[in-house]
Amino acid sequence: MEMLNSIFIAPFMDMGSDWSFFIQVLWEGFVQGTLYALIALGFVLIFKASGVFNFAQGIMVVLAVLVLVGLYELGVPAWLSLILTIGFMGLLAVGIERIVLRPLVNQHDAILLMATIGLARFLIGAGQFIFGGENRAMITEEIGLPVGASEAEMFEGVVFFEHLDISAVVIAALMVTALAIFFNKTRIGRALRAVADDHQAALSVGISLNQIWAIVWFAAGIVALVTGIMWGARSDVSFALEIIALKALAVLIIGGFTSIPGAIIAGIIVGVLEKIFEIFWGPLFGGGVEAWFAYLLALIFLLFRPQGLFGEKIIERI
């Protein structure tokens, strides 16, 4: 019992009365979790349309922001770079639908999964060939993102709230609201849900699977662009973001693969918990807890609640 107290309780007791430090950790974890949730949203969109985990979403995050930064470095004004990047993501979505997805309509989900893996490897190679492998600095003030920090006194210490972090939370909330309206209130959103439920049934009532896929990939591309901008503004732009994006797999397992609220809540849970474990118990594990904690949490969910927090439990009757 004494050993358990020294491991799990002592780190909190060491804070003394400076609870502002703990609040700072919670805030940073919340912001990081919000960004995880943004990444997961792109995966949810594709999974709802095809029932397949899109391994290309991570590189789409990187590619979108690399195009934005690359255009700006060529002298294109920031606002025009943003518009052109949105157009590029639209062309990419149409190209993926025409070249990759259209020939695979009604194929097994495993084939679609392998197609997204192949697409991811191709986009990584193309991106490195065009943009190189060096890190790029994200343009922040030029596209309207605030920089710097504001501070608020709490208890006996000071908590810093980065303007960029506040912007990330606000943008994430707006995007989630827009997607919820899109899925539940629009004709395309209802068609997308029909496609997700049954491809054949959707085709039989006149829903164009190809059109739906193009729209969904474009929407996922916009989500990828916003996510890449927020991540890049915090840590520069590099192909390492593609690896970070795979944490969305753990987030989706925890929240449920088809649930937008699940992606948001699970992303925040992962961000907060991994930050707490990294700060307070990281030294016990040699550091680097943030690299594997999300996957450990996902494994626990797979063992005890495989459908996730908001996923539908699959019941097979024999």
C-alpha positions in Angstrom: 0.0 0.0 0.0 2.8 2.3 0.9 4.5 1.6 -2.5 1.3 2.3 -4.4 0.9 5.6 -2.5 4.5 6.6 -3.5 3.8 5.8 -7.1 0.4 7.2 -7.7 -0.3 9.7 -5.0 3.2 11.2 -4.3 3.4 13.0 -7.7 0.3 15.0 -6.9 1.4 15.7 -3.3 4.7 17.1 -4.7 2.8 19.9 -6.3 2.1 21.4 -2.9 -0.4 24.1 -3.0 0.4 25.2 -6.6 -2.7 23.7 -8.3 -2.1 26.1 -11.2 0.5 23.6 -12.5 -2.0 20.8 -12.5 -4.6 23.0 -14.3 -1.9 23.9 -16.8 -1.3 20.2 -17.5 -5.1 19.6 -17.9 -5.4 22.6 -20.3 -2.5 21.4 -22.5 -3.9 17.9 -22.5 -7.3 19.2 -23.4 -5.9 21.2 -26.4 -3.8 18.2 -27.6 -6.9 16.0 -27.3 -8.9 18.5 -29.3 -6.3 18.2 -32.1 -6.5 14.4 -31.9 -10.2 14.7 -32.2 -9.8 16.9 -35.3 -7.6 14.2 -36.9 -10.1 11.5 -35.9 -13.0 13.4 -37.6 -11.4 12.9 -41.0 -11.2 9.2 -40.4 -14.8 9.0 -39.2 -16.0 10.7 -42.4 -14.3 8.1 -44.6 -15.3 5.2 -42.4 -18.9 6.3 -42.5 -18.9 6.3 -46.3 -16.9 3.1 -47.0 -16.6 1.2 -43.7 -12.8 1.3 -44.1 -10.1 2.9 -42.0 -8.4 5.4 -44.3 -4.7 5.0 -43.8 -4.1 8.0 -46.2 -5.7 10.5 -43.8 -2.5 11.2 -42.0 -0.5 12.1 -45.1 -3.5 14.1 -46.3 -3.0 16.3 -43.2 0.6 16.8 -44.0 0.1 17.3 -47.8 -2.6 19.9 -47.3 -0.5 22.1 -45.1 2.6 21.6 -47.2 0.8 22.8 -50.2 -0.4 25.9 -48.2 3.1 26.7 -47.0 4.6 25.9 -50.3 2.4 28.4 -52.2 3.1 31.1 -49.6 6.8 30.5 -50.0 6.4 31.1 -53.7 5.0 34.5 -53.0 1.3 33.8 -53.2 -0.7 35.9 -50.7 -1.7 33.9 -47.6 -5.5 34.2 -48.3 -5.1 33.1 -51.9 -2.8 30.2 -50.8 -5.6 29.1 -48.5 -8.2 29.2 -51.3 -5.9 27.4 -53.8 -5.1 24.7 -51.2 -8.8 24.1 -50.7 -9.1 23.8 -54.5 -6.2 21.4 -54.5 -7.9 19.2 -51.8 -11.0 19.2 -54.0 -9.1 18.0 -57.0 -7.3 15.4 -54.9 -10.7 14.1 -53.7 -12.1 13.8 -57.2 -8.9 12.2 -58.4 -9.0 9.6 -55.6 -12.6 8.8 -56.4 -12.0 8.5 -60.1 -8.7 6.6 -60.1 -8.8 4.6 -56.8 -12.3 4.2 -55.5 -14.6 4.0 -58.6 -13.0 0.8 -59.9 -13.5 -0.7 -56.4 -17.2 -0.1 -56.0 -18.8 -3.1 -54.3 -15.5 -4.8 -53.6 -14.6 -6.3 -50.2 -13.7 -3.9 -47.4 -10.2 -5.5 -47.2 -9.6 -4.4 -50.8 -10.6 -0.8 -50.0 -8.3 -0.9 -47.0 -5.3 -2.0 -49.0 -6.2 0.7 -51.5 -5.9 3.4 -48.8 -2.6 1.9 -47.6 -1.3 2.0 -51.2 -2.6 5.6 -51.6 -0.9 6.7 -48.4 2.5 5.3 -49.6 2.1 7.0 -53.0 1.2 10.4 -51.4 4.1 10.2 -49.0 6.5 9.5 -51.9 5.0 12.3 -54.0 5.1 14.7 -51.1 8.7 14.1 -50.3 9.6 14.3 -54.0 7.9 17.7 -54.4 8.5 19.4 -51.0 11.6 17.6 -49.7 11.9 16.2 -46.2 12.9 19.3 -44.2 10.6 21.0 -41.7 8.6 24.0 -42.8 7.5 26.9 -40.6 3.7 27.4 -40.5 2.3 30.8 -41.4 0.2 31.9 -38.5 -0.5 35.7 -38.4 -0.8 35.8 -42.2 -3.8 33.5 -42.2 -5.4 35.1 -39.2 -4.1 32.7 -36.4 -3.1 34.6 -33.3 0.3 34.0 -31.6 1.5 34.7 -28.1 -0.1 33.9 -24.8 -2.5 35.5 -22.4 -2.4 34.6 -18.8 -4.8 34.3 -15.9 -4.0 34.0 -12.3 -5.3 31.0 -10.5 -4.8 30.0 -6.9 -1.2 30.8 -6.1 0.3 30.5 -9.5 -0.2 31.5 -13.1 -1.9 29.5 -15.9 -0.9 30.4 -19.5 -3.5 30.1 -22.2 -1.9 30.3 -25.6 -4.0 32.3 -28.1 -3.3 29.6 -30.7 -4.6 26.9 -28.3 -7.8 28.8 -27.7 -8.2 29.2 -31.4 -7.8 25.4 -31.9 -10.5 24.7 -29.4 -12.9 27.2 -30.9 -12.2 26.0 -34.5 -12.7 22.4 -33.4 -16.0 23.2 -31.8 -17.2 25.1 -34.9 -16.1 22.2 -37.2 -17.9 19.6 -35.1 -21.1 21.7 -35.1 -20.9 22.1 -38.9 -20.3 18.3 -39.4 -23.2 17.4 -37.1 -25.5 19.7 -39.1 -24.2 18.3 -42.3 -24.8 14.7 -41.4 -28.2 15.2 -39.7 -29.9 18.0 -41.6 -28.7 17.9 -45.3 -29.8 15.6 -48.1 -26.1 14.6 -48.8 -25.6 13.8 -45.1 -28.6 11.5 -45.1 -27.4 9.9 -48.3 -24.0 9.4 -46.8 -25.5 7.6 -43.8 -27.5 5.4 -46.2 -24.3 4.5 -48.1 -22.5 3.7 -44.8 -25.3 1.3 -43.8 -25.6 -0.6 -47.1 -23.9 0.2 -50.4 -26.2 -2.0 -52.4 -29.4 -0.6 -50.9 -28.2 3.0 -51.4 -27.4 2.2 -55.1 -30.9 0.7 -55.5 -32.6 3.9 -54.4 -30.6 6.0 -56.8 -27.8 7.3 -54.6 -24.6 7.8 -56.5 -21.9 6.1 -54.5 -19.2 7.8 -56.6 -20.6 11.2 -55.9 -20.9 10.5 -52.2 -17.3 9.3 -52.0 -16.0 12.4 -53.8 -17.8 14.7 -51.4 -16.7 12.8 -48.4 -13.1 12.7 -49.4 -13.2 16.4 -50.1 -14.8 17.1 -46.6 -12.1 14.9 -45.1 -9.5 16.9 -47.0 -10.8 20.2 -45.5 -10.7 18.6 -42.1 -7.1 17.5 -42.8 -6.2 21.1 -43.9 -7.6 22.6 -40.7 -5.9 19.9 -38.6 -2.6 20.4 -40.4 -2.7 24.2 -39.9 -3.3 23.8 -36.1 -0.7 21.1 -35.6 1.8 22.9 -37.9 1.4 26.2 -36.0 2.3 24.4 -32.8 5.2 22.3 -33.9 6.1 23.2 -37.5 5.2 21.1 -40.6 6.9 17.8 -41.2 6.2 14.3 -42.3 6.3 13.3 -38.6 2.7 14.6 -38.5 1.7 11.6 -40.5 2.8 9.3 -37.7 1.0 11.4 -35.1 -2.2 11.2 -37.1 -2.2 7.4 -36.7 -3.1 8.1 -33.0 -6.6 8.6 -34.5 -6.8 4.9 -34.7 -6.6 4.6 -30.9 -9.1 7.5 -30.6 -11.6 5.8 -32.9 -11.3 2.5 -31.1 -12.1 4.3 -27.8 -14.9 6.5 -29.1 -16.4 4.2 -31.8 -15.6 4.2 -35.5 -18.8 5.8 -36.7 -19.5 8.3 -33.9 -18.5 12.0 -34.3 -19.2 12.7 -30.6 -17.2 9.6 -29.8 -14.2 11.0 -31.8 -14.4 14.3 -29.9 -14.8 12.9 -26.4 -12.2 10.1 -27.0 -9.7 12.5 -28.4 -10.0 14.7 -25.3 -9.7 11.7 -23.0 -6.6 10.5 -24.7 -5.0 14.0 -24.8 -5.7 14.7 -21.1 -4.7 11.3 -19.7 -1.5 10.9 -21.7 -0.4 14.4 -20.7 -1.1 13.6 -17.0 0.7 10.3 -17.2 3.7 11.8 -19.1 4.1 14.7 -16.6 3.5 12.8 -13.3 4.5 9.2 -14.0 6.6 9.5 -17.1 9.9 9.2 -15.2 8.8 5.9 -13.8 8.6 4.5 -17.3 11.7 6.2 -18.6 9.8 8.9 -20.4 8.0 8.8 -23.7 4.7 7.8 -22.3 2.8 10.0 -24.9 4.2 7.8 -27.6 2.4 4.6 -26.5 -0.2 5.5 -23.9 -3.1 6.0 -26.4 -2.5 2.6 -27.9 -2.5 0.9 -24.4 -5.8 2.6 -23.6 -7.2 1.4 -26.9 -6.0 -2.2 -26.2 -7.9 -2.1 -22.9 -11.1 -1.0 -24.7 -10.7 -3.7 -27.3 -10.5 -6.3 -24.4 -13.5 -5.0 -22.4 -15.6 -2.8 -24.7 -14.6 -3.4 -28.4 -17.4 -1.2 -29.8 -16.0 1.8 -28.0 -17.8 4.4 -25.9 -20.4 5.3 -28.5 -20.2 2.5 -31.1 -23.0 0.1 -31.7 -22.6 -3.3 -30.2 -22.6 -6.0 -32.9 -24.8 -8.9 -32.1 -24.5 -12.0 -34.3 -27.3 -14.6 -34.0 -26.5 -18.1 -35.0 
